[in-house]
Amino acid sequence: MEALLQNYKRACPFLSRTPVSALRKLSHMPASALSASANRCPVMSKAITNVDAKRGISTSVKCPFAAAVDRASFVPPRHYPTSAAAASLFKEHRHSKKHVEHVAPVQSASGLFDYEAFYNHELDKKHKDKSYRYFNNINRLAKAFPTAHTGTGERVSVWCSNDYLGMSKHPEVLASMKNTLDTYGAGAGGTRNIAGNAQLHLSLEEELASLHNKPAALVFSSCFVANDATLSTLASKLPGCVIFSDASNHASMIHGIRNSRAEKLVFRHNDLVHLEQLLQSVPVGTPKIIAFESVYSMCGSIGPIKEIAALARKYNAITFLDEVHAVGMYGATGGGVAEYIGAMDQIDIITGTLGKAYGVVGGYIAGSSAFVDMMRSYAPGFIFTTSLPPAVVAGTLTSIRHLKASKTERTLQQLHTRALKTRLGELGIPIYVQSINYPTVAVGEERLRITPTPGHNGELMEVLVDALTGIWEERGLKYESDWARIGGRAGVGRGLRVEQLVAEEDLVLTEAATPLVAAA
């Protein structure tokens, strides 16, 4: 039976993407119904007849499965037949209930598809639901950080940058990038497997492996790519893999999980009880990945790393921890939250970015030597992408090494953040300055996200607080007490407070920090 199903799949363009298990279920349909469906198929009757004749198979049913497949999953072949019957079938599929929801009514007078009208239709939907994104022209000035100028030349203070520690303008970082640019040029010269594998790339990966106390690391063009490529490749390779994903995980992780086509079970955000219930529903011998983050940037919550690692050990799962918003920011050497709480050795796979606290660009994974070598050998997002330019790698390497030795930047960022939250809290303004809209956050939970840096001193804070106070009054925006009266939204007005991860005793500045403190 299995061989027969595979023969039909190879011959039928409609079924080429349909799992054999689904075809096996369809085989239990009454023969008369299958025969009637097959005889109505304008494409497969001749094809199946030819295949059967060549293999000596005698059957009066031409294509017993093609017409029975849900047409919503139908994918037309490259050379679709032009007969009237086939055209009619295709038209019927295109106007099925499931598909019509995604196709705009943009047929031109000639009956041809109007692509430009379709683009405008999709954009119009964004405007109508208020999710259309406007980009400001912001040009950050390295010598005046955190000041920038707009397209009109106006100077503004940037409070929403991911350059958390101001390392993009650090003199040591800039000097190393300039020197490397003069020595090795602008580009890397190719993918890592052809001409883009320089000593700088190897040194960076050694540094990252050391940062997370792992045997190996691998650099990608961004952490979105790193998360997507790693999860999709690993989960698709592990036989029967099931992925357990935190409900608040970043889009890059969701995308990678979706691309893997592995089974996904979503547990409520940071809910250990729910996670364990889901783990118990899967056989202990089944490969499992628990994917979560250390710092969730949209709500400020911290993942229960040690507890999730314990559940992973109990139920034979591996852990995938995204430390994007934590690397450089926490830990004695900037290794992230896992380093700060002493849990790095309990995590199997750690991913991070080079474009936030480290101030440059790129992403990476860290883990066992065999795991990293497997990703290097199989992940398309790594294999087929031109490697990071030498100057970028040099700047990143310098930034990581600096933050391994210096805690001044981390300490100032923490102190400034606490001071600003205290000021806004006194006014009742929820601190959640470029708006964050759907689909980054849920509809109705749009917010302002403020990211103080070591350069955002008390004087700049007062300007921000005064500006926000004026806007809140002018626009009649809700204060925390207002949100509390209507039940709260996005964690505001519900009496919830995010616990401070960093202890007070870890926020002591040394004498070596004096110049930076003065500049801030």
C-alpha positions as MATLAB code, in Angstrom:
seq = 'MEALLQNYKRACPFLSRTPVSALRKLSHMPASALSASANRCPVMSKAITNVDAKRGISTSVKCPFAAAVDRASFVPPRHYPTSAAAASLFKEHRHSKKHVEHVAPVQSASGLFDYEAFYNHELDKKHKDKSYRYFNNINRLAKAFPTAHTGTGERVSVWCSNDYLGMSKHPEVLASMKNTLDTYGAGAGGTRNIAGNAQLHLSLEEELASLHNKPAALVFSSCFVANDATLSTLASKLPGCVIFSDASNHASMIHGIRNSRAEKLVFRHNDLVHLEQLLQSVPVGTPKIIAFESVYSMCGSIGPIKEIAALARKYNAITFLDEVHAVGMYGATGGGVAEYIGAMDQIDIITGTLGKAYGVVGGYIAGSSAFVDMMRSYAPGFIFTTSLPPAVVAGTLTSIRHLKASKTERTLQQLHTRALKTRLGELGIPIYVQSINYPTVAVGEERLRITPTPGHNGELMEVLVDALTGIWEERGLKYESDWARIGGRAGVGRGLRVEQLVAEEDLVLTEAATPLVAAA';
ca = [
       0.000    0.000    0.000;
       2.811    2.397    0.920;
       4.486    1.883   -2.462;
       1.208    2.479   -4.281;
       0.654    5.742   -2.419;
       4.175    6.907   -3.237;
       3.589    6.091   -6.938;
       0.454    8.206   -6.997;
       2.257   11.059   -5.220;
       5.063   11.131   -7.779;
       2.605   11.172  -10.643;
       0.181   13.716   -9.231;
       1.196   17.395   -9.004;
      -1.720   18.012   -6.665;
      -0.458   15.458   -4.153;
       3.273   16.067   -4.317;
       3.098   18.039   -1.060;
       0.540   15.850    0.679;
       1.870   13.516    3.428;
       1.497    9.811    2.753;
      -0.332    9.486    6.080;
      -3.059   11.804    4.777;
      -3.358    9.772    1.573;
      -3.632    6.563    3.578;
      -6.646    7.980    5.405;
      -8.282    8.909    2.117;
      -7.815    5.345    0.885;
     -10.572    4.230    3.267;
     -13.177    6.132    1.273;
     -15.705    3.937   -0.568;
     -14.352    2.780   -3.913;
     -17.330    4.175   -5.789;
     -16.754    7.651   -4.358;
     -13.058    7.532   -5.151;
     -13.715    6.339   -8.656;
     -16.225    9.072   -9.305;
     -13.835   11.713   -7.986;
     -10.959   10.360  -10.040;
     -12.938   10.383  -13.270;
     -13.640   14.080  -12.783;
      -9.916   14.895  -12.538;
      -8.805   16.433  -15.899;
      -5.113   16.158  -15.106;
      -4.403   12.851  -13.431;
      -6.508   10.343  -15.319;
      -3.995   10.039  -18.151;
      -0.961   10.371  -15.885;
      -2.022    7.569  -13.564;
      -2.986    5.361  -16.474;
       0.508    5.775  -17.923;
       2.189    5.081  -14.591;
       0.046    1.999  -13.961;
       0.683    0.670  -17.449;
       4.448    0.967  -17.045;
       4.389   -0.831  -13.678;
       1.869   -3.494  -14.730;
      -0.761   -2.222  -12.292;
      -4.325   -2.786  -13.386;
      -6.914   -0.399  -12.003;
     -10.038    1.273  -13.265;
      -9.568    4.197  -10.884;
      -7.427    6.852  -12.559;
      -6.550    9.127   -9.601;
      -8.268    7.920   -6.428;
      -6.863   10.628   -4.172;
      -6.399   13.829   -6.170;
      -9.980   15.084   -6.110;
     -10.430   14.099   -2.488;
      -7.655   16.381   -1.233;
      -8.827   19.582    0.429;
      -8.571   22.162   -2.314;
      -7.480   24.815    0.163;
      -4.083   23.071    0.244;
      -3.908   22.668   -3.531;
      -0.752   24.064   -5.160;
      -0.955   24.356   -8.969;
       1.949   22.811  -10.932;
       4.311   24.992  -12.959;
       2.798   23.798  -16.261;
      -0.885   23.848  -15.416;
      -3.049   22.454  -18.251;
      -4.889   25.012  -20.336;
      -7.979   22.927  -21.010;
     -11.334   24.434  -20.141;
     -11.940   21.779  -17.487;
      -8.601   22.433  -15.786;
      -9.132   26.196  -15.931;
     -12.514   25.746  -14.318;
     -11.017   23.639  -11.513;
      -8.323   26.258  -10.862;
     -10.896   29.049  -10.769;
     -12.974   27.068   -8.294;
      -9.937   26.633   -6.037;
      -8.964   30.299   -6.183;
     -12.435   31.310   -5.052;
     -12.729   28.741   -2.273;
     -13.794   30.113    1.116;
     -10.350   29.747    2.687;
      -8.444   31.390   -0.112;
     -10.682   34.325   -0.989;
      -9.948   35.957    2.370;
      -6.355   36.547    1.274;
      -6.964   37.788   -2.278;
      -7.952   41.398   -2.916;
     -10.564   42.124   -5.625;
      -8.024   43.705   -7.958;
      -8.820   42.239  -11.369;
      -8.379   44.820  -14.104;
     -10.876   45.451  -16.888;
      -8.912   43.071  -19.117;
      -9.233   40.286  -16.566;
      -5.521   40.344  -15.699;
      -4.302   40.539  -12.138;
      -3.449   44.115  -11.121;
      -0.352   43.831   -8.936;
      -0.062   47.530   -8.078;
      -3.702   47.621   -7.001;
      -3.019   44.599   -4.801;
      -0.053   46.334   -3.101;
      -2.165   49.433   -2.428;
      -5.021   47.292   -1.136;
      -2.731   45.663    1.433;
      -1.282   49.035    2.460;
      -4.769   50.468    2.811;
      -5.590   47.757    5.330;
      -2.569   48.876    7.391;
      -3.751   52.495    7.327;
      -7.295   51.556    8.303;
      -6.303   49.457   11.312;
      -3.708   52.065   12.378;
      -0.801   49.593   12.134;
       0.979   51.361    9.245;
       4.540   52.188   10.280;
       6.162   55.572    9.770;
       9.947   55.780    9.956;
      11.604   58.867   11.372;
      14.773   60.210    9.784;
      17.146   59.898   12.751;
      20.899   60.357   12.340;
      22.690   59.581   15.585;
      25.791   61.672   16.244;
      28.696   59.651   17.635;
      30.392   62.653   19.231;
      27.170   63.916   20.824;
      25.584   60.643   21.984;
      22.661   60.260   22.677;
      21.867   63.239   20.431;
      20.801   62.881   16.807;
      19.701   65.184   14.018;
      16.592   64.717   11.917;
      16.249   65.086    8.174;
      15.559   68.789    8.667;
      18.640   69.283   10.847;
      16.762   69.539   14.124;
      18.612   68.025   17.081;
      16.812   65.551   19.339;
      17.678   63.240   22.235;
      17.143   59.601   21.310;
      15.445   57.595   24.063;
      14.469   54.493   22.078;
      17.750   53.168   20.708;
      18.867   49.552   21.105;
      22.418   50.837   21.506;
      21.890   50.190   25.204;
      25.399   50.965   26.422;
      26.483   53.515   23.824;
      29.200   51.188   22.518;
      28.586   52.246   18.912;
      30.529   55.445   19.588;
      33.145   54.044   21.970;
      36.587   55.314   20.880;
      38.197   51.878   21.124;
      35.493   50.323   18.954;
      35.734   53.070   16.341;
      39.533   52.905   16.244;
      39.561   49.144   15.682;
      36.988   49.441   12.898;
      38.902   52.213   11.154;
      42.175   50.319   11.310;
      40.591   47.111   10.041;
      38.831   48.951    7.231;
      42.145   50.337    6.002;
      43.805   46.927    6.263;
      41.156   44.531    4.922;
      38.687   46.705    3.016;
      34.928   47.096    3.228;
      33.574   43.633    2.424;
      34.251   40.093    3.590;
      34.683   38.701    0.071;
      32.062   35.974    0.168;
      30.320   33.382    2.273;
      32.247   31.665    5.038;
      32.688   28.478    3.011;
      34.122   30.284   -0.037;
      36.175   33.383    0.712;
      34.725   35.065    3.785;
      36.259   33.046    6.611;
      38.936   35.305    8.096;
      40.895   35.010   11.302;
      38.771   37.825   12.703;
      35.635   35.694   12.360;
      37.320   32.774   14.098;
      38.565   35.029   16.904;
      35.086   36.485   17.407;
      33.550   33.028   17.686;
      36.201   31.978   20.209;
      35.416   35.106   22.241;
      31.681   34.429   22.160;
      32.143   30.788   23.166;
      34.243   31.962   26.100;
      31.649   34.608   27.018;
      28.981   31.928   27.489;
      31.287   29.207   28.793;
      30.481   26.972   25.814;
      32.822   24.887   23.631;
      31.859   26.659   20.407;
      29.956   29.556   18.809;
      28.869   30.551   15.304;
      28.306   34.075   13.964;
      25.342   34.984   11.731;
      24.388   38.180    9.909;
      21.779   38.955   12.601;
      20.172   37.243   15.569;
      16.874   37.070   13.689;
      18.691   34.914   11.152;
      20.471   32.985   13.912;
      17.200   32.132   15.686;
      15.317   31.365   12.495;
      18.073   29.247   10.943;
      18.910   27.351   14.118;
      15.394   26.477   15.227;
      14.193   25.602   11.735;
      17.244   23.464   10.964;
      17.542   21.706   14.326;
      13.841   20.959   14.801;
      13.458   19.688   11.239;
      16.425   17.346   11.698;
      15.415   15.927   15.084;
      13.012   13.027   14.356;
       9.485   13.817   15.530;
      10.686   16.906   17.407;
       8.228   18.886   19.534;
       8.996   22.524   20.371;
       7.701   24.162   23.547;
       7.568   27.914   22.970;
       6.891   30.719   25.457;
       3.815   32.713   24.399;
       5.832   35.958   24.419;
       8.747   34.736   22.319;
      10.261   37.026   19.679;
       9.111   36.880   16.056;
      12.460   35.400   14.973;
      11.889   32.344   17.156;
       8.288   31.989   16.038;
       9.411   32.206   12.423;
      12.080   29.550   12.907;
       9.651   27.223   14.643;
       7.117   27.667   11.861;
       9.737   27.011    9.192;
      10.799   23.794   10.901;
       7.271   22.371   10.478;
       7.783   20.595   13.789;
       4.917   20.243   16.243;
       4.673   23.326   18.465;
       3.155   23.611   21.930;
       2.864   27.149   23.322;
       3.012   27.617   27.086;
       1.702   30.687   28.878;
       4.346   33.346   29.444;
       6.752   32.264   32.198;
       4.163   29.733   33.415;
       6.138   26.750   34.736;
       3.049   24.773   35.697;
       1.618   25.036   32.205;
       4.972   24.160   30.655;
       5.241   21.009   32.758;
       1.704   19.980   31.851;
       2.610   20.233   28.172;
       5.873   18.345   28.691;
       3.972   15.544   30.403;
       1.761   15.179   27.321;
       4.703   14.120   25.133;
       6.562   10.782   25.477;
       9.836   11.180   27.346;
      11.765    9.619   24.458;
      10.533   12.205   21.937;
      13.105   14.915   21.048;
      12.026   18.230   22.605;
      13.205   21.844   22.508;
      12.124   24.439   25.075;
      12.545   27.883   23.482;
      12.386   30.996   25.649;
      14.084   34.321   26.413;
      15.971   35.741   29.371;
      14.713   39.348   29.060;
      11.404   40.021   27.317;
      11.854   43.527   25.981;
       8.177   44.388   25.508;
       7.162   43.739   29.113;
      10.463   43.719   30.999;
       9.916   40.295   32.553;
      12.756   37.840   33.195;
      12.514   34.212   32.163;
      12.770   31.582   34.951;
      15.962   30.134   33.503;
      16.950   27.717   36.258;
      13.446   26.365   36.659;
      12.974   25.781   32.934;
      16.385   24.104   32.755;
      15.319   21.771   35.577;
      12.137   20.829   33.714;
      14.191   20.198   30.586;
      16.411   17.748   32.443;
      13.380   16.050   34.003;
      11.595   15.515   30.680;
      14.582   14.877   28.402;
      14.437   18.208   26.534;
      17.110   20.662   25.422;
      16.937   24.385   26.165;
      17.166   27.217   23.631;
      17.706   30.547   25.408;
      17.556   33.895   23.585;
      19.753   36.398   25.483;
      19.427   39.184   22.878;
      18.389   41.886   25.339;
      20.730   40.659   28.050;
      24.184   40.041   26.545;
      26.556   42.813   27.536;
      23.962   44.042   30.038;
      24.108   41.456   32.833;
      26.725   39.270   34.457;
      30.285   39.874   35.586;
      31.543   39.762   31.987;
      28.329   40.636   30.134;
      27.332   37.044   29.441;
      23.669   37.791   30.128;
      21.113   36.829   32.753;
      22.245   33.184   32.711;
      25.714   34.327   33.752;
      24.372   36.697   36.406;
      22.362   33.958   38.132;
      24.986   31.246   37.581;
      22.976   29.136   35.116;
      25.005   29.158   31.887;
      26.072   25.529   32.298;
      22.409   24.499   32.621;
      21.490   25.840   29.162;
      22.177   23.877   25.976;
      21.899   26.610   23.328;
      22.330   30.361   23.840;
      21.716   32.978   21.165;
      22.584   36.639   21.250;
      22.985   39.779   19.206;
      25.950   41.994   18.406;
      23.715   44.919   17.474;
      22.295   46.041   20.814;
      24.537   46.280   23.901;
      27.646   45.670   21.781;
      26.698   48.499   19.441;
      27.569   46.979   16.056;
      25.613   44.328   14.077;
      25.251   40.554   13.777;
      24.017   37.579   15.775;
      25.315   34.259   17.043;
      24.666   30.928   18.685;
      26.736   29.160   21.338;
      26.612   25.535   22.422;
      28.374   22.204   22.156;
      30.992   21.663   19.459;
      28.916   19.032   17.660;
      25.771   21.185   17.727;
      27.562   24.260   16.362;
      29.317   22.220   13.682;
      25.968   20.754   12.640;
      24.470   24.234   12.233;
      27.557   25.358   10.308;
      27.084   22.384    7.998;
      23.292   22.453    7.526;
      21.772   25.877    8.282;
      20.968   27.721    5.017;
      20.852   31.051    6.862;
      24.544   30.608    7.603;
      25.803   28.747    4.538;
      24.365   31.020    1.856;
      24.924   34.452    3.409;
      27.937   36.678    2.821;
      29.872   36.882    6.075;
      30.085   40.020    8.189;
      32.613   42.628    6.945;
      36.009   42.538    8.710;
      35.590   46.030   10.170;
      32.266   45.047   11.730;
      33.774   41.919   13.238;
      36.755   43.865   14.597;
      34.490   46.459   16.218;
      32.345   43.770   17.779;
      35.354   41.891   19.081;
      36.671   45.073   20.701;
      33.274   45.853   22.233;
      32.881   42.386   23.744;
      36.376   42.436   25.210;
      35.837   45.897   26.664;
      32.544   44.956   28.327;
      34.064   41.752   29.664;
      36.521   43.879   31.637;
      34.373   46.943   32.381;
      31.133   47.012   34.323;
      30.872   50.816   34.313;
      28.545   50.965   31.318;
      26.263   48.272   32.732;
      26.104   49.963   36.117;
      25.314   53.420   34.729;
      22.595   52.000   32.488;
      20.978   50.317   35.489;
      21.228   53.438   37.676;
      19.802   55.724   34.992;
      16.960   53.331   34.281;
      15.999   53.117   37.944;
      16.159   56.894   38.343;
      13.895   57.499   35.343;
      11.389   54.837   36.375;
      11.226   56.423   39.834;
      10.529   59.899   38.374;
       7.830   58.640   36.020;
       6.358   56.478   38.764;
       5.986   59.528   40.985;
       3.937   61.173   38.249;
       1.873   58.052   37.598;
       3.058   57.821   33.990;
       3.475   54.173   32.906;
       6.900   53.680   31.310;
       6.000   51.389   28.644;
       9.574   56.847   22.641;
       9.094   55.620   19.182;
       5.801   53.807   19.494;
       5.708   50.001   19.500;
       2.743   48.829   17.457;
       1.135   45.626   16.195;
       2.391   43.041   15.246;
       5.297   43.586   17.650;
       2.715   43.807   20.445;
      -0.937   42.819   20.543;
      -3.590   45.195   19.206;
      -4.681   47.439   22.055;
      -1.357   47.049   23.875;
       0.672   49.559   21.861;
       3.233   51.380   23.983;
       6.231   53.681   24.238;
       9.443   51.875   25.130;
      12.144   54.000   26.736;
      15.729   52.739   26.898;
      18.023   54.863   29.067;
      21.751   54.460   28.403;
      24.901   55.518   30.267;
      24.664   58.792   28.337;
      21.161   59.714   29.482;
      22.052   61.820   32.510;
      19.802   63.585   35.025;
      19.516   66.732   32.921;
      18.222   64.794   29.908;
      15.837   62.884   32.148;
      14.210   66.097   33.374;
      13.666   67.222   29.772;
      12.032   63.886   28.954;
       9.873   63.875   32.069;
       8.677   67.440   31.417;
       7.875   66.570   27.800;
       5.929   63.434   28.754;
       4.047   65.297   31.476;
       2.978   67.940   28.960;
       1.881   65.349   26.405;
      -0.089   63.368   28.996;
      -1.994   66.501   30.016;
      -2.482   67.859   26.511;
      -3.747   64.561   25.070;
      -5.668   63.420   28.119;
      -3.730   60.144   28.271;
      -4.379   57.685   31.063;
      -2.226   57.548   34.176;
      -1.641   54.335   36.096;
      -4.525   55.140   38.424;
      -6.833   55.544   35.401;
      -5.794   52.166   34.009;
      -6.310   50.581   37.428;
      -9.932   51.787   37.527;
     -10.746   49.999   34.256;
      -8.939   46.797   35.104;
      -5.507   47.529   33.636;
      -3.884   46.884   30.279;
      -0.550   45.315   29.286;
       0.466   44.987   32.922;
      -0.227   48.658   33.724;
      -2.701   49.404   36.509;
      -2.812   45.834   37.783;
      -0.515   46.307   40.737;
       2.223   44.312   39.041;
       5.846   45.261   39.546;
       8.797   43.683   37.788;
      11.366   42.627   40.333;
      14.812   44.160   40.017;
      17.154   41.447   38.799;
      20.386   43.261   39.602;
      21.150   43.550   43.301;
      21.987   46.932   44.818;
      25.446   45.756   45.861;
      26.293   45.131   42.206;
      25.662   48.770   41.285;
      28.723   50.342   42.844;
      30.858   52.472   40.516;
      34.626   52.311   40.800;
      37.061   55.214   40.548;
      37.914   54.081   37.011;
      34.366   55.014   36.007;
      34.793   58.685   36.930;
      35.376   60.013   33.369;
      32.305   58.250   32.023;
      30.164   59.348   34.952;
      31.224   62.944   34.366;
      30.357   62.683   30.684;
      26.970   61.261   31.563;
];
